[in-house]
Amino acid sequence: MTDGAAAEPAESEHPGFAFLLVQLGVHAARQFAERLAPLGVEPRHVGMLTRLAANEGLPQRAIGELIGLNPTQMVFLVDELEDRGFVERRRNPADRRSYGLYLTEPGRDMLARVQAAGLAHQAELGLSLSTEEQDQLTALLRRLARQQGISEQSLPGSPPRR
């Protein structure tokens, strides 16, 4: 080429969708973590706050199973969120060995802030797609996730339950 531009790769050299999903996933995760950093939380905290809001009062063990964390990981994550004042353990009156998990008011406030950050992140990622295309992409990704055994309840990075 005379203009010094790189040649366009041949069609067979273009990566398939799996490679592109990995690239986009890493990129999107990094951007989301950067967006959350000023709030002092990480994506795993957001996932836990979100799942807990939909399942308040369930025992810690049950929520851990729902999101795909083993008991040790779950204890550490709940301890972190409890130390930050976002979550509280309450003794289950029906089983004194069990504790239900609940969001605190600061936890609800943080959840609202991270949900707003999540919506802004999604809007930025989807700028080049119409609303209909975003809906179609969401449906296709959900189908792929289900086929891979990935629950929408699990935290990002948690291994799928098989």
BAFI-3210 file (N, C-alpha, C; in Angstrom, 3 decimals, decimal comma, padded with zeros to 6 digits):
// residues 162
n [1|2|3|4|5|6|7|8|9|10|11|12|13|14|15|16|17|18|19|20|21|22|23|24|25|26|27|28|29|30|31|32|33|34|35|36|37|38|39|40|41|42|43|44|45|46|47|48|49|50|51|52|53|54|55|56|57|58|59|60|61|62|63|64|65|66|67|68|69|70|71|72|73|74|75|76|77|78|79|80|81|82|83|84|85|86|87|88|89|90|91|92|93|94|95|96|97|98|99|100|101|102|103|104|105|106|107|108|109|110|111|112|113|114|115|116|117|118|119|120|121|122|123|124|125|126|127|128|129|130|131|132|133|134|135|136|137|138|139|140|141|142|143|144|145|146|147|148|149|150|151|152|153|154|155|156|157|158|159|160|161|162]
n.u [000,840|000,438|-000,210|000,555|-001,225|-002,472|-003,159|-006,443|-007,628|-007,983|-011,169|-011,234|-009,451|-010,686|-011,763|-013,946|-017,249|-016,919|-014,326|-014,543|-016,539|-015,128|-013,129|-014,761|-016,089|-014,022|-013,173|-015,575|-015,979|-013,725|-014,192|-016,591|-015,746|-014,011|-015,848|-017,221|-015,314|-014,998|-017,144|-016,374|-016,785|-016,804|-017,377|-018,206|-019,338|-021,522|-022,976|-023,658|-025,162|-027,289|-028,424|-029,077|-030,982|-033,166|-033,692|-034,001|-033,661|-033,301|-031,347|-027,785|-026,346|-028,157|-028,332|-025,687|-025,523|-027,320|-025,995|-023,672|-021,396|-018,995|-019,279|-017,136|-016,168|-018,495|-018,863|-016,654|-017,321|-019,805|-018,964|-017,277|-019,169|-020,816|-019,044|-018,804|-021,227|-023,417|-024,876|-026,694|-026,649|-029,244|-030,505|-032,258|-035,452|-036,732|-034,731|-032,123|-029,464|-029,091|-028,721|-030,421|-029,991|-029,901|-030,415|-029,118|-030,095|-027,990|-026,966|-029,068|-029,072|-026,519|-026,933|-028,812|-027,193|-025,194|-026,752|-027,602|-025,115|-024,640|-026,661|-025,831|-023,411|-024,281|-025,723|-023,670|-022,103|-023,902|-024,285|-023,980|-026,005|-029,445|-032,470|-034,021|-032,065|-030,421|-032,173|-032,455|-029,789|-029,478|-031,340|-030,162|-027,685|-028,596|-029,647|-027,315|-025,944|-027,652|-027,435|-024,816|-024,967|-024,980|-026,276|-028,424|-028,413|-025,966|-022,802|-020,632|-017,883|-018,077|-017,896|-019,840|-022,672|-022,881]
n.v [-001,189|002,214|004,355|003,797|002,720|000,105|-003,144|-004,392|-007,061|-010,390|-012,003|-014,505|-014,088|-012,569|-012,413|-014,756|-014,670|-015,460|-014,727|-011,961|-011,448|-011,995|-009,998|-007,674|-008,102|-007,966|-005,344|-003,914|-004,642|-003,510|-000,777|-000,455|-001,005|001,153|003,224|002,752|003,084|005,761|005,649|003,901|001,176|-002,177|-004,188|-006,774|-006,178|-004,699|-006,632|-008,349|-006,611|-006,065|-008,634|-009,254|-007,304|-008,249|-010,533|-010,317|-011,233|-013,928|-016,767|-016,493|-018,621|-019,580|-017,400|-017,291|-019,716|-019,104|-017,044|-018,263|-018,534|-020,046|-021,098|-019,916|-017,794|-016,325|-015,535|-013,801|-011,775|-010,829|-009,974|-007,828|-006,073|-005,663|-004,407|-002,005|-000,971|-001,554|-003,889|-006,061|-008,728|-010,669|-012,530|-015,526|-016,054|-018,517|-020,375|-020,392|-020,742|-019,719|-016,909|-014,199|-012,086|-008,583|-005,450|-002,339|001,090|002,812|000,899|000,591|003,163|003,176|001,144|002,369|004,371|002,880|001,525|003,619|004,313|001,973|002,047|004,299|003,320|001,193|002,636|004,064|001,969|000,931|002,855|002,754|001,136|000,622|000,894|-001,382|-003,104|-003,335|-004,676|-007,068|-008,002|-008,373|-010,453|-012,498|-012,803|-013,643|-016,128|-017,485|-017,458|-019,007|-021,479|-022,062|-022,543|-020,402|-018,404|-015,573|-014,677|-015,238|-014,019|-011,868|-013,493|-015,686|-019,216|-021,204|-023,084|-026,484]
n.w [000,000|-000,708|000,929|003,511|005,312|007,377|006,150|005,682|007,655|006,374|005,896|007,193|009,233|011,134|014,476|016,140|017,706|020,376|021,197|020,880|022,780|025,127|025,002|025,057|027,465|029,402|028,965|029,523|032,202|033,415|032,915|034,364|036,985|037,316|037,235|039,564|041,529|042,720|044,444|046,336|046,237|044,850|041,863|042,779|045,235|044,419|043,037|045,165|046,859|045,153|044,723|047,337|047,966|046,574|047,932|050,692|054,108|053,770|054,795|055,259|054,129|052,167|050,410|049,597|048,170|046,135|044,730|044,031|045,678|047,815|051,286|052,820|051,185|051,098|053,773|054,101|052,221|053,192|055,713|054,941|053,782|055,954|057,717|056,390|056,843|055,238|055,242|057,399|059,766|061,005|063,658|063,080|064,176|064,107|063,870|065,733|065,121|062,687|060,514|059,088|056,236|055,725|054,079|055,146|055,843|054,858|053,104|051,279|050,218|048,998|047,151|045,446|044,380|043,035|041,228|039,607|038,553|037,153|035,202|033,752|032,825|031,205|029,287|028,079|027,025|025,180|023,209|020,379|019,550|018,718|020,684|020,232|019,203|021,461|023,179|021,742|021,765|024,527|024,971|023,433|024,751|027,258|026,554|025,707|028,174|029,823|028,474|029,073|031,724|033,442|035,852|036,176|038,692|039,805|040,933|039,047|037,602|039,241|039,285|037,010|038,085|037,861]
ca.u [000,000|001,235|-000,510|001,088|-002,270|-002,409|-004,120|-007,612|-007,434|-008,881|-012,362|-010,926|-008,623|-011,524|-012,106|-015,348|-017,969|-016,434|-013,173|-015,045|-017,220|-014,090|-012,554|-015,748|-016,351|-012,903|-013,245|-016,749|-015,748|-012,751|-014,878|-017,557|-014,975|-013,530|-017,015|-017,599|-014,210|-015,270|-018,162|-015,727|-017,252|-016,336|-018,490|-018,719|-020,209|-022,758|-023,712|-024,207|-026,216|-028,421|-029,069|-029,634|-032,202|-034,253|-033,820|-033,758|-034,161|-032,842|-030,101|-026,533|-026,031|-029,045|-027,931|-024,418|-025,827|-027,985|-025,050|-022,549|-020,205|-018,888|-019,521|-016,020|-016,213|-019,696|-018,596|-015,760|-018,038|-020,788|-018,191|-016,873|-020,339|-021,276|-018,086|-019,090|-022,542|-024,403|-025,607|-026,711|-027,110|-030,229|-030,769|-033,530|-036,163|-037,126|-033,525|-031,176|-028,129|-029,118|-028,869|-030,917|-029,255|-030,759|-029,751|-029,340|-030,405|-026,831|-026,873|-030,074|-028,567|-025,420|-027,522|-029,385|-026,081|-024,524|-027,689|-027,502|-023,840|-024,821|-027,457|-024,972|-022,441|-024,991|-026,035|-022,420|-021,728|-024,862|-024,510|-024,045|-027,134|-030,794|-033,146|-034,397|-030,842|-030,004|-033,076|-032,097|-028,501|-029,734|-031,996|-029,177|-026,719|-029,277|-029,740|-025,972|-025,639|-028,420|-026,845|-023,550|-025,231|-024,718|-027,497|-028,372|-028,245|-024,590|-021,934|-019,669|-016,640|-018,338|-017,993|-021,211|-023,064|-023,206]
ca.v [000,000|003,418|005,365|003,382|002,162|-001,344|-003,875|-004,945|-008,507|-011,240|-012,392|-015,651|-013,636|-011,884|-013,319|-015,129|-013,951|-015,797|-013,870|-010,592|-011,372|-011,906|-008,654|-006,700|-008,335|-007,421|-003,886|-003,413|-004,835|-002,503|000,521|-000,439|-000,884|002,536|004,070|002,503|003,423|006,938|005,315|003,060|-000,212|-002,973|-004,897|-007,883|-005,583|-004,329|-007,872|-008,825|-005,688|-006,252|-009,924|-009,195|-006,484|-009,078|-011,750|-009,966|-012,122|-015,304|-017,066|-016,236|-019,825|-019,640|-016,352|-017,748|-020,719|-018,408|-016,255|-019,093|-018,406|-021,052|-020,466|-019,072|-016,563|-015,589|-014,916|-012,648|-010,715|-010,248|-009,229|-006,549|-005,201|-005,326|-003,420|-000,734|-000,516|-001,760|-005,136|-006,552|-010,090|-010,745|-013,911|-016,084|-016,514|-019,916|-021,200|-019,478|-020,930|-019,126|-015,458|-013,634|-010,902|-007,438|-004,186|-001,212|002,321|003,153|-000,100|000,955|004,376|002,777|000,388|003,339|005,053|001,978|001,244|004,772|004,154|000,859|002,514|005,170|002,434|000,489|003,612|004,356|000,785|000,679|004,045|002,475|000,238|001,135|000,233|-002,716|-003,903|-003,618|-005,726|-008,299|-008,436|-008,875|-011,759|-013,463|-013,062|-014,470|-017,495|-018,058|-017,666|-020,180|-022,669|-022,297|-022,794|-019,184|-017,794|-014,113|-014,419|-015,434|-012,849|-011,940|-014,185|-016,936|-020,338|-021,660|-024,308|-027,567]
ca.w [000,000|-000,822|001,949|004,799|006,171|007,548|005,332|006,385|007,758|005,599|006,660|008,045|010,351|012,124|015,581|016,288|018,751|021,720|021,472|021,036|024,080|026,161|024,937|025,505|028,881|030,182|028,809|030,236|033,635|033,838|032,937|035,460|038,230|037,388|037,522|040,963|042,447|043,559|045,447|047,329|046,149|043,722|041,224|043,598|046,251|043,729|042,809|046,439|047,289|044,246|045,013|048,682|047,933|046,048|048,740|052,096|055,142|053,575|055,510|054,552|053,350|051,001|049,469|049,045|047,143|045,034|043,942|043,614|046,529|048,864|052,596|053,254|050,391|051,494|055,078|053,882|051,516|054,116|056,719|054,332|053,620|057,305|058,227|055,723|057,277|054,179|055,465|058,779|060,023|062,089|064,068|062,639|065,376|063,960|063,937|066,359|064,547|061,351|060,440|057,849|055,801|055,401|053,747|056,051|055,082|054,026|052,039|050,265|049,552|048,114|046,043|044,507|043,699|042,097|040,136|038,701|037,854|036,221|034,064|032,954|032,182|030,132|028,233|027,364|026,249|024,117|022,374|018,946|019,281|018,963|021,813|019,777|019,122|022,832|023,671|021,048|022,302|025,884|024,855|022,940|025,815|028,275|026,031|025,814|029,596|030,278|027,862|029,756|033,144|034,210|036,354|036,330|040,119|040,247|040,860|037,953|037,931|039,965|038,353|036,833|038,802|036,899]
c.u [000,874|000,968|-000,037|000,048|-002,111|-003,479|-005,254|-007,422|-008,429|-010,020|-012,053|-010,074|-009,428|-011,863|-013,601|-015,969|-017,438|-015,256|-013,624|-015,790|-016,210|-013,491|-013,519|-016,039|-015,267|-012,943|-014,398|-016,565|-014,777|-013,412|-015,857|-016,847|-014,452|-014,667|-017,429|-016,555|-014,489|-016,323|-017,591|-016,215|-016,704|-017,530|-019,057|-019,624|-021,562|-023,614|-024,382|-025,336|-027,480|-029,170|-029,727|-030,930|-033,398|-034,533|-033,594|-034,394|-033,750|-031,575|-028,886|-026,175|-026,862|-028,662|-026,602|-024,621|-026,440|-026,982|-023,783|-021,276|-020,182|-019,021|-018,389|-016,009|-017,380|-019,472|-017,724|-016,493|-019,058|-020,077|-017,773|-018,049|-020,916|-020,365|-018,327|-020,465|-023,648|-025,333|-025,615|-027,235|-028,106|-030,504|-032,166|-034,268|-036,578|-035,941|-032,398|-029,738|-027,990|-029,335|-029,435|-030,116|-030,224|-029,885|-030,079|-029,746|-029,198|-026,634|-027,858|-029,642|-027,447|-025,967|-028,115|-028,279|-025,405|-025,459|-027,681|-026,201|-023,947|-025,622|-026,642|-023,943|-023,083|-025,302|-024,789|-021,996|-022,631|-025,116|-024,693|-025,208|-028,459|-031,378|-033,521|-033,177|-030,322|-030,873|-032,731|-030,776|-028,677|-030,358|-031,007|-028,148|-027,336|-029,353|-028,379|-025,619|-026,370|-027,796|-025,531|-023,727|-024,954|-026,050|-027,340|-028,195|-026,794|-023,787|-021,006|-018,384|-016,855|-018,442|-019,438|-021,457|-023,475|-023,793]
c.v [001,238|004,422|004,970|002,801|000,654|-001,991|-004,392|-006,453|-009,255|-011,694|-013,545|-015,261|-012,903|-012,858|-013,619|-014,411|-014,250|-014,906|-012,428|-010,419|-011,246|-010,504|-007,613|-006,858|-007,747|-005,889|-003,302|-003,539|-003,785|-001,127|000,621|-000,284|000,542|003,495|003,937|002,994|004,668|006,691|004,421|001,619|-000,859|-003,693|-006,044|-007,366|-005,241|-005,565|-008,377|-007,923|-005,880|-007,542|-009,909|-008,393|-007,300|-010,292|-011,486|-010,980|-013,566|-015,536|-016,825|-017,403|-019,881|-018,582|-016,717|-018,779|-020,064|-017,695|-017,021|-018,919|-019,529|-020,347|-019,547|-017,745|-015,680|-014,869|-013,678|-011,481|-010,046|-009,459|-007,861|-005,581|-004,790|-004,262|-002,038|-000,180|-000,730|-002,944|-005,440|-007,979|-010,010|-012,214|-014,321|-016,612|-017,981|-020,872|-020,319|-019,658|-020,216|-017,614|-015,078|-012,387|-009,821|-006,255|-003,165|000,001|002,779|002,157|000,189|002,206|004,028|002,009|001,334|004,044|004,147|001,569|002,387|004,687|003,037|001,259|003,426|004,345|001,713|001,428|003,919|003,185|000,603|001,834|003,729|001,559|000,944|000,403|-001,199|-003,636|-004,254|-004,729|-007,075|-008,855|-009,023|-010,268|-012,829|-013,809|-013,902|-015,920|-018,178|-018,365|-018,896|-021,473|-023,045|-022,561|-021,595|-018,548|-016,289|-013,733|-014,493|-014,144|-012,976|-012,596|-015,460|-018,061|-020,783|-022,932|-025,338|-028,747]
c.w [000,000|000,280|003,346|005,741|006,248|006,680|006,214|006,474|006,870|006,497|007,615|009,256|011,418|013,241|015,601|017,483|020,145|022,110|021,701|022,360|025,216|026,177|025,493|026,996|029,770|030,148|029,635|031,749|034,177|033,940|034,106|036,794|038,409|037,746|038,995|041,962|043,291|044,648|046,549|047,344|044,886|043,100|042,059|044,714|045,638|043,500|044,071|046,919|046,447|044,566|046,389|048,714|047,465|046,922|050,226|053,036|054,960|054,379|054,620|053,643|052,073|049,960|048,832|047,953|045,913|044,130|043,579|044,411|047,552|050,216|053,061|052,505|050,825|052,820|054,900|053,226|052,437|055,210|056,183|054,265|054,971|057,914|057,620|056,088|056,262|054,429|056,952|058,818|061,173|062,374|063,623|063,871|065,305|064,070|064,442|065,861|063,208|061,442|059,079|057,522|055,344|054,997|054,829|055,205|054,265|052,875|050,918|049,494|048,570|046,915|045,000|043,713|042,673|040,956|039,123|037,898|036,817|034,994|033,157|032,181|030,997|028,974|027,408|026,486|025,030|023,184|020,895|018,562|019,532|020,174|021,442|019,691|020,512|023,424|023,045|021,586|023,703|025,836|024,389|024,017|026,929|027,818|026,106|027,270|030,133|029,761|028,538|031,249|034,026|034,572|036,422|037,799|040,558|040,099|039,659|038,426|038,731|038,951|038,203|037,620|037,769|037,615]
res [m|t|d|g|a|a|a|e|p|a|e|s|e|h|p|g|f|a|f|l|l|v|q|l|g|v|h|a|a|r|q|f|a|e|r|l|a|p|l|g|v|e|p|r|h|v|g|m|l|t|r|l|a|a|n|e|g|l|p|q|r|a|i|g|e|l|i|g|l|n|p|t|q|m|v|f|l|v|d|e|l|e|d|r|g|f|v|e|r|r|r|n|p|a|d|r|r|s|y|g|l|y|l|t|e|p|g|r|d|m|l|a|r|v|q|a|a|g|l|a|h|q|a|e|l|g|l|s|l|s|t|e|e|q|d|q|l|t|a|l|l|r|r|l|a|r|q|q|g|i|s|e|q|s|l|p|g|s|p|p|r|r]
***
